[in-house]
Amino acid sequence: GGYNVDAQGDLSLATPDGTQSTGKQRVIDGSDVVKRARIDWLLFDRQGFSVDLYHYSQNKTLGVSEPFAYNGQNYSATAQLNTKTSFDIGNFSYRWWFGGEDTVAGVGVGAAYYKVKVNYTASATLGGLSQTISDGEKKDAWAPLVTLGLRHRISDQVRLYADLSGSKKNGGETHGDIVNAGVGVEWFPWRNIGLGAEYNHTRIRVNYKTDDAVAKLDLKLNGPALYLRMRF
């Protein structure tokens, strides 16, 4: 399906001792439609697997112009920062379902995978002299995942659902947490083919540390999704 993402992302870089920092810089801002895939297998009526995958990326240019005075002379400094931020998210869980014929609740455990990639090019001009630097970071990690789910069947053609999942990774160079929540409705005008409409919220916080810098990335994703559903 398609996920209409309204995204906000802040990135901050600091020295390991914390004496220098860029503060929070908005590197992702705006709306876009991304592809999203979801697969569920039901086993033995009460157990099953669930997979949720999507990818998001955005390019952004930031400009800074600050005048200043030094030794009785007036100067102007200009700088430009071009960033490309992308991330891949995958949730893999094994679920148990409990309840009656029309309403069931489920709990699951599994793993969440995330990969974050940030490339940047910065250029600055001071007193007619220019300098440009380019660098990037790519981090990926697995983290334990816990999921909760609710399903309510109105009829054989219509079903309401809600999902909540969370993962957290501690220790190592890369750590952080992911929280995802969604509510939706499925409509099957045909036995095996239907549509799903959903509203989703995701919060991603990733921190990683190298010998030269400490980076913190805070992402918020909100928006509706529309799926083509196929059941067998």
C-alpha positions in Angstrom: 0.0 0.0 0.0 0.8 3.7 0.2 1.7 5.6 3.4 1.1 9.3 3.3 3.8 10.4 5.8 3.8 13.8 7.5 7.4 13.7 8.9 9.4 15.8 11.3 13.0 14.9 12.1 15.6 16.6 14.2 19.4 15.8 14.2 22.0 17.1 16.7 25.7 16.5 16.6 28.0 17.0 19.6 31.6 16.3 20.6 32.0 13.3 22.9 32.8 15.6 25.9 29.7 17.8 25.2 31.6 21.1 24.9 30.4 21.7 21.3 27.0 21.0 19.8 25.0 22.0 16.8 21.8 21.8 18.8 18.7 20.4 17.2 18.6 20.9 13.4 15.4 20.1 11.4 16.7 17.7 8.7 13.3 16.2 7.8 10.1 18.3 7.4 7.2 17.8 5.0 4.8 15.2 3.5 5.5 12.4 1.1 3.9 9.1 0.0 6.0 5.9 0.6 5.4 2.3 -0.1 4.6 0.0 2.8 4.0 -3.8 3.0 2.5 -5.9 5.6 2.1 -9.7 5.8 0.2 -11.8 8.4 0.1 -15.6 8.6 -2.4 -17.3 10.9 -1.4 -20.7 12.3 -3.7 -23.1 14.3 -6.4 -20.4 14.6 -4.7 -18.7 17.5 -1.1 -18.1 16.6 0.7 -16.5 13.7 3.5 -14.3 12.3 3.4 -10.6 11.4 5.8 -8.6 9.2 5.7 -4.8 8.6 8.2 -3.1 6.3 8.7 0.4 4.8 11.4 2.9 3.7 11.5 6.7 3.9 14.0 9.3 2.7 14.2 13.0 2.2 16.7 15.6 1.0 16.9 19.0 2.6 19.0 22.2 2.3 19.6 24.6 5.2 21.0 28.1 4.8 22.7 30.3 7.4 23.8 34.0 7.1 25.2 35.8 10.1 27.0 39.2 10.0 29.6 39.9 12.6 32.4 42.5 13.4 36.1 41.8 14.1 39.0 44.2 14.7 36.9 47.1 13.5 35.8 45.5 10.2 32.4 44.2 9.3 32.2 40.7 7.8 29.4 38.4 6.6 29.6 34.6 6.9 27.3 32.3 4.9 26.9 28.6 5.1 24.8 25.9 3.5 24.1 22.4 4.7 22.7 19.8 2.3 21.4 16.6 3.9 20.0 13.3 2.7 18.4 11.2 5.5 16.9 7.8 4.9 15.8 4.9 7.1 14.4 1.4 6.8 12.0 0.0 9.4 11.0 -3.7 9.7 9.0 -5.3 12.5 8.9 -9.1 12.8 6.7 -10.7 15.5 5.1 -14.0 16.6 1.6 -13.5 18.0 -0.9 -15.3 20.2 -4.6 -14.4 19.9 -7.3 -14.7 22.6 -11.0 -14.0 22.6 -14.3 -15.0 21.1 -15.6 -15.3 17.6 -16.0 -11.6 16.8 -13.4 -9.8 19.0 -9.9 -11.0 19.7 -6.8 -9.5 21.4 -3.3 -10.5 20.7 0.2 -10.2 22.2 3.4 -10.8 20.4 7.2 -10.8 20.7 9.8 -10.5 18.1 12.4 -8.1 16.7 12.6 -4.7 15.1 15.2 -3.8 12.5 16.1 -0.2 11.7 18.8 1.3 9.5 19.4 5.0 9.4 21.7 6.7 6.9 22.6 10.4 6.9 24.8 12.0 4.2 25.7 15.7 4.4 27.6 18.4 2.5 28.4 21.6 4.2 29.9 24.7 2.6 30.9 28.0 4.2 32.2 31.4 3.0 34.0 33.9 5.1 35.7 37.0 3.8 35.6 35.6 0.2 37.2 32.3 1.2 35.1 29.1 0.8 35.4 25.6 2.2 33.3 22.5 1.6 33.2 19.2 3.6 31.2 16.0 2.9 30.6 13.1 5.2 28.0 10.6 6.2 26.9 8.1 8.8 25.1 4.8 8.4 23.9 2.8 11.4 21.6 -0.3 11.7 20.6 -2.5 14.6 18.2 -5.1 15.8 16.1 -4.6 19.0 13.6 -6.8 20.9 9.9 -6.0 20.0 6.6 -6.3 22.0 3.3 -5.9 20.1 -0.4 -5.7 21.1 -3.3 -6.0 18.8 -7.1 -5.9 18.7 -9.5 -7.2 16.0 -13.3 -6.8 15.9 -15.4 -8.3 13.1 -18.5 -6.3 12.2 -19.4 -8.7 9.4 -17.6 -11.1 7.0 -16.8 -8.0 4.9 -15.8 -5.4 7.5 -13.3 -5.6 10.4 -11.9 -2.9 12.7 -8.3 -3.3 14.1 -5.8 -1.5 16.3 -2.0 -2.2 16.8 0.6 -1.0 19.2 4.3 -2.0 19.2 7.4 -0.9 20.9 11.1 -1.8 20.8 14.1 -0.6 22.8 17.9 -1.2 22.4 20.4 -0.4 25.1 24.2 -0.4 25.1 26.6 -0.4 22.2 27.4 2.4 19.8 23.8 2.6 18.6 20.8 2.6 20.9 17.3 4.0 20.9 13.6 3.1 20.8 10.7 2.9 18.4 7.0 3.2 19.2 4.3 2.5 16.5 0.5 2.8 16.8 -2.2 2.4 14.2 -6.0 2.1 13.9 -7.8 1.1 10.8 -10.7 -0.6 9.0 -10.7 -3.4 6.4 -13.5 -3.9 3.8 -13.7 -6.9 1.6 -16.3 -6.5 -1.2 -14.9 -9.8 -2.6 -13.9 -12.8 -0.6 -10.2 -12.6 -1.2 -9.6 -9.0 -2.2 -10.4 -5.9 -0.3 -9.1 -2.5 0.9 -7.7 -1.3 4.2 -7.6 2.3 5.5 -5.4 3.2 8.5 -4.0 6.1 10.5 -0.5 5.5 11.8 1.8 7.3 14.3 5.5 6.3 14.6 8.2 7.8 16.9 11.8 6.9 16.3 14.7 8.0 18.5 18.2 6.8 17.6 21.5 7.8 19.3 24.9 6.7 18.1 28.4 7.5 19.3 31.7 7.5 17.5 35.2 8.6 18.6 34.6 12.0 17.0 30.9 12.8 17.7 27.6 11.9 19.4 24.6 12.1 17.1 20.9 12.1 18.2 18.1 11.6 15.6 14.5 12.2 16.6 11.8 11.3 14.0 8.0 11.7 14.2 5.8 10.1 11.4 2.1 10.6 11.2 -0.5 10.0 8.5 -3.0 7.8 6.8 -2.3 4.7 4.8 -4.3 2.9 2.1 -3.7 -0.8 1.4 -4.8 -3.4 -1.1 -5.6 -6.4 1.0 -5.4 -10.0 -0.3 -6.4 -12.9 2.0 -6.1 -16.6 1.3 
